[in-house]
Structures are given as C-alpha cells and as structure tokens.
Amino acid sequence: MSRFFISNKDWNKIIGYAKIAHDEHKSEIGGMAIAMPDKEGDWVVLNPIILKQTVSSGNCVLDKDALAQHYVETAKKHNNPDLQFVWWHSHHTMSAFWSGTDLTAIEEYSGGKFSMSLVVNLKEEYKFRVSVWDPIEVHQDVKLERFSDWIIEEEMKQEVKVLCDTVIKDVVTSNYVNTFYSGKANGRARQQYLLNDNIGEKGDWPGNDRYDTVKIVENLNSRYVDGSMKHSEWKNAIKTQNKRLQEMKSCWRIKIMTEKQIDQYVYHIEPDAFFYKKGEKWDPDEYSMTVYGGYGWH
C-alpha cells in the first residue's frame, strides 16, 4: 500500500489554524489541501488552506461557492490528472475521531474513485482516512508521516553507515563539490566524483556552489508550490541564478519554465533535474541525480 506524507511546515499550518480558531472563536475550523503522488507511488499532502466558512464549537461548514471556486482554480493551476483534494478539519479540544457529521461530509466525495480526509485536534492527535469508492467502497485510517527538510533522521544515519566507506585520514582539500578520494595512483590519492559524472566535471562548479545552487532551486520550487511565490517571481529568481552561473563560467543553466511547464514538472522531478548544459536541449531525466532522495519526501 502507498505511504502518505506531509511536511512539518504544512502540518504546523493546519494545527496553527486549529489553535487560532479555538483562541478566537472556541470553534472548529476546516479547509482543503491537495495530495500529489511521487514517483515511488506514495502520496504527499500539500498546501493546506482555509476557505470562507461557518464555524461553531461542534461544526464547520465550508461555503459552497468558495469551495467550487477552489476546485476550479486549483485544478487549472496544477493541470495534473493525479491531483487529489484533501478535506481537513479540527476538533479543537475533543478527540480526533470521525463524527456522524464527518462521515456524511466524506460521503460527498463518493462520486470519485477515492478521497482523503484528515481530522486533527489541538494535541496534534489525528486520523487520516483514505476512502476508495470504486470499484468497491473501502475506508481505511492510515498513518500520515511527517518530514522535515534538512533534518538528520535515524533512517538517514543508517543509510550513511551502510553506504559510506571509511574516510581516508590523509584528506586532500578539493575545490570541487561532491568529490572523494579512494585508491592510489602513482602514490597519490585519486580524485573521483560521486553521482552523475555528467554534472560533476572539473571546473563547472567551484567550491560548494553546485550543492548551494540546487538547494536554492529547491527552495524556490517549494515557495511556488506553497503559493508564497508567483510564477513571475519564480521566473525572475531563476534568471538571477542563471546570471550567477554565467558569471561563475559554469556550463550549467536552470530551465526557465512557463507556468504550465512548472505545474507539470515541479511535483515529479528533483530540483537538480531543472538543470541542463548550455547549448544542449533540456531533458528532465538526463541529469537527475536524486541529490535529496526524492525531493526530501522520504
């Protein structure tokens, strides 16, 4: 079965809405999010928002017109048949459970093949339900796993332990990122490149600029996805990075995408796949190095 993920940032946003609604109105609050599949077949819950709604201590009802507009605008923006809408709401100080009203609301999604729903409380307890409507009706509460960018998890520590050989003590300082030394050639350490040789050629990436530049692209993509950056702003920021690469005399450039293109690719390729060699045709698969292990989702 697929796994389901949400970033700490998006999780905290949902809990933040719940806390504010309770502080201001002593009420529940609800909203929508989207879910997108990654290349492994797992799902990531993204972009939680709130809409115009009526709230009370035991209920929240989203405005039908606002909800309809949200469906249309979101589908148009992402233009992706795999996109799924996620309904979420809070139970403030109550337990996280599916009330009769909640189950009725979930039934409203029975016209599709499947749907996802989330209920949380102020203790950050939750239930996340996947409902399959076709070909047979099945409901299952599953684990919603949270992830953080740039956090060293135990799983990552284990990967390092298994995949990394012992570092040679006599380290030679290198000006190029993602290099290591192994073996001997004429009595001296032999420099080799990790990852894809096509993107690690000597002179292309002085210092740690390759790592830093890919990280910048990831941050820009994340801001576009969460709605804090418009396409025009993303485009201008990418142009600035390309100018920086030119000044570095790097052969690499970042693909400047139209809004339709970025909506098509941003959820499915790693940030490094936005790069291409100057003078060559951009191919989202050719230079994908899986720098972060699947966009940092696992």
C-alpha positions, -999 to 999 in steps of 0.1 A, spaced: 0 0 0 11 35 -7 25 57 21 13 92 29 34 122 39 30 158 50 58 183 57 62 197 92 56 231 77 22 221 62 13 201 94 20 231 116 -1 253 93 -31 231 99 -25 230 137 -20 267 136 -54 273 120 -70 250 146 -54 269 175 -63 303 162 -99 292 156 -101 279 192 -85 310 207 -107 334 187 -140 316 185 -138 284 206 -147 267 174 -137 240 149 -122 251 116 -118 233 83 -102 237 49 -87 219 19 -53 206 8 -41 187 -22 -23 154 -24 1 145 -52 18 112 -59 56 110 -61 75 87 -85 75 59 -59 37 58 -58 35 74 -24 13 105 -17 23 139 -3 -3 162 13 4 198 3 -8 234 5 -34 233 33 -57 264 32 -89 277 47 -119 290 29 -149 311 37 -170 290 62 -194 290 91 -179 277 124 -191 266 158 -179 247 187 -190 214 172 -190 220 134 -176 239 104 -193 242 71 -173 254 41 -190 279 18 -202 260 -14 -193 289 -38 -158 293 -23 -153 256 -24 -163 253 -60 -141 282 -69 -112 265 -51 -117 233 -70 -117 250 -104 -87 273 -97 -66 245 -81 -73 221 -110 -64 248 -135 -32 257 -117 -18 222 -114 -33 207 -146 -25 172 -133 -49 143 -135 -33 127 -105 -41 155 -82 -65 147 -53 -82 171 -30 -79 165 8 -106 178 32 -93 186 67 -109 200 98 -102 204 135 -119 190 167 -101 216 189 -100 201 225 -120 170 216 -106 137 205 -97 131 169 -124 108 156 -149 106 128 -183 120 139 -215 113 121 -213 147 105 -178 140 94 -188 107 78 -216 125 59 -191 150 46 -168 122 35 -197 106 16 -199 137 -6 -167 126 -23 -182 92 -33 -185 104 -69 -148 99 -74 -126 68 -73 -111 77 -39 -107 105 -15 -86 116 15 -98 132 48 -80 145 79 -92 154 113 -69 169 140 -71 183 175 -50 208 195 -29 179 210 -19 172 174 -37 138 175 -52 130 142 -70 105 119 -62 104 82 -87 84 61 -83 71 26 -117 62 11 -119 40 -20 -153 44 -38 -148 24 -70 -149 -5 -78 -159 -13 -42 -163 10 -12 -135 7 14 -124 31 41 -91 28 60 -74 51 85 -37 52 77 -5 68 91 3 103 79 41 105 81 57 139 87 90 150 72 113 180 76 138 194 51 174 193 63 167 172 94 190 143 100 167 114 107 177 80 120 169 64 87 194 88 70 221 80 96 216 43 88 220 50 51 252 68 57 265 40 78 257 14 52 266 33 20 297 52 30 331 37 33 356 48 59 370 82 51 407 82 43 426 101 70 450 119 47 424 141 31 434 164 3 415 196 1 395 199 -31 379 229 -48 351 209 -63 320 197 -46 309 161 -42 343 146 -45 361 119 -25 394 102 -26 400 64 -29 427 41 -42 462 52 -52 476 64 -85 514 70 -86 515 70 -48 489 98 -46 452 99 -38 430 96 -69 401 120 -70 367 106 -81 333 122 -85 302 109 -67 268 108 -85 265 115 -122 298 123 -139 279 144 -165 272 171 -139 305 169 -120 331 179 -145 361 197 -132 357 235 -133 319 235 -137 311 240 -100 337 259 -79 336 253 -42 302 242 -29 282 261 -55 266 231 -71 251 220 -38 241 255 -29 226 263 -63 205 231 -63 193 239 -28 183 274 -40 162 259 -68 146 235 -43 136 264 -20 122 284 -50 102 254 -61 89 249 -26 78 285 -24 60 282 -57 42 251 -46 30 265 -13 17 296 -30 41 321 -14 58 329 -48 41 337 -80 53 322 -113 66 356 -124 86 359 -92 99 323 -96 109 331 -132 129 362 -122 146 344 -94 157 316 -118 170 342 -142 191 357 -114 206 322 -107 214 317 -144 232 350 -144 252 339 -114 261 306 -131 272 326 -162 294 347 -140 309 316 -125 317 304 -160 297 273 -154 284 253 -184 251 247 -164 219 266 -167 185 262 -150 154 256 -171 131 287 -172 97 271 -174 63 285 -183 36 283 -157 22 253 -175 55 235 -175 64 241 -139 29 229 -128 36 198 -149 71 190 -135 76 206 -101 59 177 -82 76 149 -101 113 157 -106 141 166 -82 154 201 -82 187 190 -99 167 179 -129 159 215 -137 195 219 -148 209 214 -183 241 221 -201 243 254 -220 237 247 -257 220 214 -251 183 206 -250 168 203 -215 158 168 -206 142 164 -171 155 128 -169 191 131 -182 207 149 -153 185 138 -124 209 127 -96 185 122 -68 205 145 -46 180 146 -18 164 112 -22 131 120 -39 126 157 -32 131 153 5 99 134 10 112 102 25 
